[in-house]
Structure formats: structure tokens, C-alpha cells
Amino acid sequence: MTQALYRKYRPHGWKEVVGQEHVVQTLRNAIVADRVAHAYLFAGPRGTGKTTLARLLAKAVNCLNEDKAKRPCNECENCKAVNENRFMDLIEIDAASNTSVDDVRDLRDKINFSPSQGKYKIYIIDEVHMLSTQAFNALLKTLEEPPPHAIFVLATTEIHKIPATVLSRCQRHEFRRVPVDEIVGQLKAIVKAEKIQADDDALATIARQAGGGLRDAISLLDQLASAGTKITLQLTQTALGTATSQSVLDLIASLRDHVPASGLDTIHRALDSGADPRSLARQIVEYLRGLMLIQLGNGDQVETTKDIKERMTLDAKSFSTPDVLRMMKLFNNAAVDTRGGWQPSLSLELALAEALDIPNEVYASTPTPKAAPVKQAKPPAASQSVKTESPSSPVKEAVISLTEINKSWKDIRAAIKPAHPAVEALLNSCKPMDVRGDELVLGFQSDTVRALMDKPENLDATQKAVADVLGVSLKIKCAVTNAKGKLPPHVSADGMVATALDHGGEIVDVQE
């Protein structure tokens, strides 16, 4: 049977330990000065070297080399016995499987027997936080006054579960997560020794995926190496479930172009083909994180293929940073949401709907138009709201649907960009909000941007591009949306309500 890489490359000496120099230095000094404590507590994330250093300590205190500075020497009989897992005086106990008070009492009864091979008996109790309260109480006396030949090393990933009475009887060492660059260095050494072909960006992805655990990183490398092919970034992302799928790209496109139906179709197609909804949500979050990094000037930290990065760069220009952050939060919630247990697509559908912040288009078909009271941004002392005096004018039948406009919005911007790049940039910061007869209403989030766009030459250029792409002649109207980016379809873009919205008002109610 082939030995797992993480076991094959487990450190046998102090210098081989990665990322825990502060702990190594303390233990080495204790060996040289012959001031080894009777009980240690090693606390930290999994895979950071707690058990490895406990074994090194056991080897060092029983090493037969005359020079204490060279312990462990890995040459004497005791060192070799530890390395080969045949040292009788090294006892490793899994607290998760031995949680009862009887297990601890059995240990306490046997601890008084003298060592069989070495000078010290070393008891390594892994995941010690799993012991029951009674078991901890039974261990206390032994920890406080162990026989001179016994050393305890308690290891835990959850130090907050250890009773204070136990903590006070141990020398405590905190293990840190191993930095990514140090993990990458170790992976490169293993790849070279094992003659494994692997790309550097793939190793960096493995290191980041491990979350600071060197053992996990080496295990991931072992898993990928078993495929028998070169370890590429694409292979790594596919195996780890972080590869950007076409479904992610299609969903982002539906968000960018504001086409809800396309987004829902993408979700259902992905899930019908067997995709896990939470995994898909995580992939969406990872893609949006890439957009955020690019927008913040850290595009070099985005680890993906060249084609995907080029797509990300384009999408990063299509969304504002606040929108990207908002969407990340929504889909991150979907990745951990359990509400959709009975309906796998529900969490993703909710995230999509909230991300789009879909306007209520029901009003477009309402036979009797309604007036809207408007909350002032800075209300006068006498009143908290302003009501219109008369109903707005009836809605005209649209010559083309808003859905068709949104589907072609990218093409419209592309058509206008060569001759009018500044206009295209302004169109990138707005959303088509409504089509009223032969008028297309564009919604802007600030009056400043709206004013820049609302110039005859800019409106004419946009009108021409719309006609070229869609074959219809539409007048262009510009409006400032409310706080949630909505301008109700029944509200005139140049009426009193829209004017109030332009100055920071917010619709709070709709009345007959």
C-alpha cells in the first residue's frame, strides 16, 4: 500500500517544521536546558503540526545523543523506534474515542509503571476537548502531580472547551495557521521530490484552499497527483469545486443585463443537470470576489484561467463596487442557507431576485393609475410626507417590451461605444427602467450622472443606437431612481413625483 504523502513527509527534525517557529524555539530551549515541563497544551487549527511537534518532543526527551542541542538525532535506537512507530513509551490517545471517566482512570492506573525503552513515558491526548467533565476531573490530579517519568501533551482545536483547571496545570502553546507562501514552498519541495508535474498557480490554489493547514494542503496534492496527469489550475479548480462554470457566467450575465428570466433558467438548468445549489452559490461568490479584487486594483490576486480573468475584467466594469459587495453577501447567504431544503433552488432564486431588485411591473397593466405619496429626504416640520394633487396620466402601450431592451442592452452599448465612448460609459451606470409608449426611461442613481447624460447630443446618439439594434424609434428620458433603484412604471419621468425622487425623496405608499 502506498504511504500517504502527509505521513511520508512528516517532519523528523525541528528544522523541518513549517510555520511554528515560536513553538519550536521554546521546546528546543527546554531540551537543551533540561527544563521540560510535565504537561503541555498544544492548541490551534487542524493540520498545523500539533501532533508532529508532540512526537518530536517525545523523541527529543528520549534521544540518546550526548549533545542535547542535537536531540533528536534520528540515529539512535530510541529515535528510530519513534520514527518507525514501535516506541513502547509513546502512547497516543484519541480523546474522541476515549471520552469516559473509566478510560482516564485506566490511564491513571498504568501511568505509574516505569518506561519500557526510554527515560520518559509520553502521553499524547489528541482532541482533548472531547473528554467528558468527569474525565477531566479524573485527569486533574494526574496532571498536577504526575510521576517524574511521565510527560503529557494535550492537543486541541477548540481551546475554549478546555476547563480552566486543566489550562492552569499545562504549559500552553498556540499554533498558528501556516502562511500560504510557506505552504507553497513545502508543496514545491514535495512535487520536486515525487517528480510530480504541477503548475505554480495550481499549487497556490491548493495552499489557499487548505486554509492554513499544511496537512490538508499535502492531502489535496496527493489527491490530485493520483489522477496521473499534470496538475493544472483547471484540474485543481474542478477537483475542488471552485472552477467557474458556464452556469456562473450565464447567471452573472443575467444580473449584468437585468434579465430575471434568463437567470432563473440558468439556475434550473444547472440544478437539473446535477449541480449542488450550495456549491453553485460558492462559485458565484468566488467569481464576484474576483470582480471586487479587480475593481480594488488587486487583480493579480485573482487565480483563474486567462479566459475567465478577461471575462471578469469586462464584468468588473459593468457593475459598481457597492453592487458587487451586495451581490456577494446575498449569494454567500445562499451558500449557507438551509431554508431551501425542501426546494433546492429556493435560496439561489431569492438571492437572484434580491440582487436584481426587480421593479414591480404590475403597474404597467393597471387600468386605473394611482398617485403616490412621497417621503421627503428632509421633511418639513409640519408634515412627514407630500401627496400629489391629482392622479398621473394613463400609461401608454409600449412599442417594445422592457425585457427586449434589457436583452439587447449590451449590444446597444457596444454599438454606441466606437463613436461615443463617453456616452457608453454613462449608459453603463444606468438601467433601463421602463418603456412608456415610444419613450424609454433610463434610471440613474445620482442627479449628477443623470445631468451628464441628459444632453441633446447624448440622447440622440443613444436613440440612434437603439434604432440600429432594435429597429424601433424611442425617445430617451432620464430619471433619478429612489433609494432602492426603482421608479414605478406609472410615475411620469418628468412629473412632480419624479422631481421629488430626484431630490432624495422615497415612495412610502400608493393610494387611490
HELIX and SHEET records of a PDB file:
HELIX    1   1 LEU A    5  LYS A    8  1                                   4    
HELIX    2   2 TRP A   14  GLU A   16  5                                   3    
HELIX    3   3 GLU A   21  VAL A   32  1                                  12    
HELIX    4   4 LYS A   50  VAL A   61  1                                  12    
HELIX    5   5 LYS A   68  LYS A   70  5                                   3    
HELIX    6   6 GLU A   77  ASN A   83  1                                   7    
HELIX    7   7 VAL A  101  LYS A  110  1                                  10    
HELIX    8   8 VAL A  128  MET A  130  5                                   3    
HELIX    9   9 THR A  133  GLU A  144  1                                  12    
HELIX   10  10 ILE A  159  LYS A  161  5                                   3    
HELIX   11  11 ALA A  164  LEU A  167  1                                   4    
HELIX   12  12 VAL A  180  GLU A  194  1                                  15    
HELIX   13  13 ASP A  200  GLN A  209  1                                  10    
HELIX   14  14 LEU A  214  ALA A  225  1                                  12    
HELIX   15  15 LEU A  233  LEU A  240  1                                   8    
HELIX   16  16 GLN A  246  ASP A  257  1                                  12    
HELIX   17  17 PRO A  260  ASP A  272  1                                  13    
HELIX   18  18 PRO A  277  GLN A  295  1                                  19    
HELIX   19  19 GLY A  299  GLN A  301  5                                   3    
HELIX   20  20 LYS A  306  SER A  318  1                                  13    
HELIX   21  21 THR A  321  VAL A  336  1                                  16    
HELIX   22  22 ARG A  339  GLY A  341  5                                   3    
HELIX   23  23 LEU A  346  LEU A  356  1                                  11    
HELIX   24  24 GLU A  361  SER A  365  5                                   5    
HELIX   25  25 LEU A  402  ILE A  416  1                                  15    
HELIX   26  26 PRO A  421  ASN A  428  1                                   8    
HELIX   27  27 ASP A  447  MET A  453  1                                   7    
HELIX   28  28 PRO A  456  LEU A  470  1                                  15    
HELIX   29  29 MET A  496  ASP A  502  1                                   7    
SHEET    1   A 5 LEU A  90  ASP A  94  0                                        
SHEET    2   A 5 LYS A 121  ASP A 126  1                                        
SHEET    3   A 5 ALA A 150  THR A 156  1                                        
SHEET    4   A 5 ALA A  39  ALA A  43  1                                        
SHEET    5   A 5 GLN A 171  GLU A 174  1                                        
SHEET    1   B 3 SER A 385  VAL A 386  0                                        
SHEET    2   B 3 VAL A 374  LYS A 375 -1                                        
SHEET    3   B 3 GLU A 506  ILE A 507 -1                                        
SHEET    1   C 3 CYS A 430  ARG A 436  0                                        
SHEET    2   C 3 GLU A 439  PHE A 444 -1                                        
SHEET    3   C 3 LYS A 475  VAL A 480  1                                        
END                                                                             
